[in-house]
Amino acid sequence: MCGICCSVSFSVEHCSKDLKEDLLYNLKRRGPNNSKQLLKSDVNYQCLFSGHILHLRGTLTAQPVEDETGNVFLWNGEVFSGIKVEDEENDTQIMFNYLSSCKNEPDILSLFSVVQGPWSFIYYQASSHYLWFGRDFFGRRSLLWHFNNLGESFCLSSVGTQTSGVTNQWQEVPASGIFRIDLKSSAISRCVILKLYPWKYISRENVIKECVNNLTQISTDLPKFVSVVASEAKLCLKEPVLPLNMMLPQAPSEAHLTDISSIPPTRETLQMFLTNRHLKEVVQQFIDVLGIAIKRRVLYLPRVERLTPSEVLKTCHRKANVAILFSGGIDSMVIATLADRYIPLDEPIDLLNVAFMIKEKNIPTGFNRKRSKQKNHCEIPSEEFSKNLTATDDDSPHKQFSVPDRITGRAGLKELQAVNPSRMWNFVEINVSLEELQKLRRTRICQLIQPLDTVLDDSIGCAVWFASRGNGCLVTQDEVKSYQSNAKVVLTGIGADEQLAGYSRHRVRFQTHGLQGLTKEIQMELSRISSRNLGRDDRVIGDHGKEARFPFLDENVVSFLNSLPVWEKADLTLPRGIGEKLILRLAAVELGLTASALLPKRAMQFGSRIAKMEKNNEKASDKCGRLQVNSTVNLSIESRIKM
């Protein structure tokens, strides 16, 4: 993972041999292992390339890289499949080698069409004065653009900066395809023309329609001197995943799962589903494809020599290479269980569990075991789960941090220890006070969340920043000790809810518009995940010099889930705790998990208790004033607090 940036100037006055101090600082935090800059000058323009490396695989390759013909490449990505990268090779150099050999536009588009994995890139083609850039199909890596209002310069960067009193400085580059700018032509005309090569859809008529819609939508938020056009030959990228299966059952009997709507949410209920041979095969296929995705994301890391079984017992001081954003919910539990299959046994796994301080009067008793406000008996936790809650909550040394995700996280830890007692599971309790939240949001987090600006972005962005920082404590039977997770890879479960109808809005949509409405909602969720979540989360996690990896958004996982009819993924005629994400719950049972397979969806902002921490009358979609920078925030690099 890297921090990449290209600053382009079309006038002598705006030429600079260095980036602004704040922007350079933000980029270096993403790539702490190596930094390098390269200036390319032409009679009409100047490009300043800046690369900052987080070294994860192969030989450390400084960026930007340049070849003998003057082409320049910046790569913030991971090649997990599509083109061959050997264990000892660096994918930056492999990608650049391929690009340098491309003879025309179709060659470049073909290359990025086959690469599987998260990426954003900037590529300067010296002979043609072209600047290419873009993000992967899901937008798993951040890339922002900022255009000078006078048309004298623009900048592309993994992360931006904020200036007091100035809004909309930076915007996310849409994950709509790959863009190309003719720098020479733009310098002469002072009009920047963005040529878009969009992802290719199935039917040819839809390709044209989608291109037109994308062009109009993208142009709306850009300055007047910037325009977006399609390529003359209507060239497109090939979409890397199968289209969503929109099939509906011809008769109720074909849905298989709609005749048992009143049963209680128990593990026995889930096991009953697995007596269906077809469904059991589908679940096993899902486990296999998700397992491969996780394997790729935990093994592409530099590791010390493997230990013998006898030496494994002496590894109490070993450091984890992989961490998981961990709530104890179904998503993070399945990820942890599958990661355990592939991470060497002598290596700990960090489970990052964040909690925000509860006001004294709001501290729950036994996680509200009476659940007096519940209207649906199906939402009451199982007896087994309640026992875990009793054991974990009442014994907590920090009652003010006994939020729902802390309690389910501890219960999940016990399940994982039962699945593999030989593994060292580091359950990292990350406790955040209101004072620390406000201080670090103001001085650090707000500029990472931007250009997103809602209350929901604030809640999730802050929670993910503190969780991925990994600064907390390990609580054992014998002691409580401070702990800093230095794992460079952070696995997150984002993408599961969007594809498997995990949100409450999916249930509402199903109740009002049936399976057809639910399928369209899932389709919409996937189409907007880049702009709603992934760029923000990449910036927030990357700020700690760590890389976010999203196994549920692996191309093969998405293709597999897209191939299934919706009723094999979720059955919302069933109660919460079973119906949503049904296929994932069945996978959890097959993997040996117990109570966690039945946990209803609980959003991170509520489970960690960051939501409503400061204001109780906010809506998630409201603009968040706490994310706005004021004049006191523009601190010098020297005066920045230690984070």
WOTA-V813094 format. One record per helix or strand. SS is the DSSP state (alpha for helix, beta for strand). FROM is the first residue (numbers start at 0). LEN is the number of residues. If there is no record, write none. Layout:
ss;from;len
SS;FROM;LEN
SS;FROM;LEN
This chain:
ss;from;len
beta;1;8
alpha;11;3
alpha;20;10
beta;33;8
beta;45;8
beta;64;2
beta;71;6
beta;80;1
alpha;90;11
alpha;104;10
beta;115;1
beta;118;7
beta;129;6
beta;143;4
beta;152;5
beta;170;2
beta;176;6
alpha;182;7
beta;191;9
alpha;203;17
beta;225;5
beta;236;2
alpha;251;4
alpha;266;7
alpha;276;23
alpha;308;4
beta;321;4
alpha;329;13
beta;348;8
alpha;359;3
alpha;376;3
alpha;382;11
alpha;398;3
alpha;403;16
beta;424;8
alpha;433;16
beta;453;1
alpha;454;15
beta;470;5
beta;479;5
beta;488;3
alpha;495;5
alpha;503;39
beta;546;3
alpha;550;3
alpha;554;9
alpha;565;3
alpha;581;9
alpha;594;4
alpha;603;4
beta;622;1
alpha;624;3
alpha;630;3
alpha;636;3
